[in-house]
Amino acid sequence: MNQKGFSLIELMIVISIVGIASSIVITQYSNKRDSKALFLGAKQVVNDMRMAQNYAFGSLDFGGVNPGYGIRFSTTTNPNSYIIFGDKNSNKAYDAADSEGFQTINLPDNVKVTSLKIGAMNYNDMDVVFTTPYGEVYINGDNKDGGNFIDLEVEIGNPAGAKIINISSSRKIN
């Protein structure tokens, strides 16, 4: 007897192949999306660091004064965002009680601050302050570590990996 059509086994094989191909495509798309979000998040942090540095060169006053400007990072309180602030009392640190923060920046979806390091030391919170008028950088209130310039690593990450942003007291951000 000559029957036309597909058998159940043939149909199951085709459905399996389509399912496998679909899962590969979806996984690749998800990885590309996470990778792009991580790249954009790192660029955003670097640009905001440079913006705070430029504010310190005197282009912005905050509450009638021209203070230093900085960024507050935290791996515990809110790792999905950071605060740009004006250091009104010139203590080279973020003071929430003094309402110094004037802008909270949210990182892209699935991107967060995963690590804050100076050398081998890990920190949960980190303040990076650029002072007026020359934009000197202070990290957690200090710009020297035993006479040597200190470097800060801000690591942001997501399922696609991690990016490390370096800030040195020589004012270099990369």
Secondary structure as UniProt FT lines:
FT   HELIX           8..54
FT   HELIX           55..59
FT   TURN            63..64
FT   STRAND          68..74
FT   TURN            79..80
FT   STRAND          81..87
FT   TURN            88..89
FT   HELIX           96..98
FT   STRAND          101..106
FT   TURN            109..110
FT   STRAND          112..118
FT   TURN            119..120
FT   STRAND          121..123
FT   STRAND          125..131
FT   TURN            132..135
FT   STRAND          136..139
FT   TURN            140..141
FT   TURN            146..147
FT   STRAND          151..158
FT   TURN            159..160
FT   STRAND          161..168
FT   TURN            169..170
//
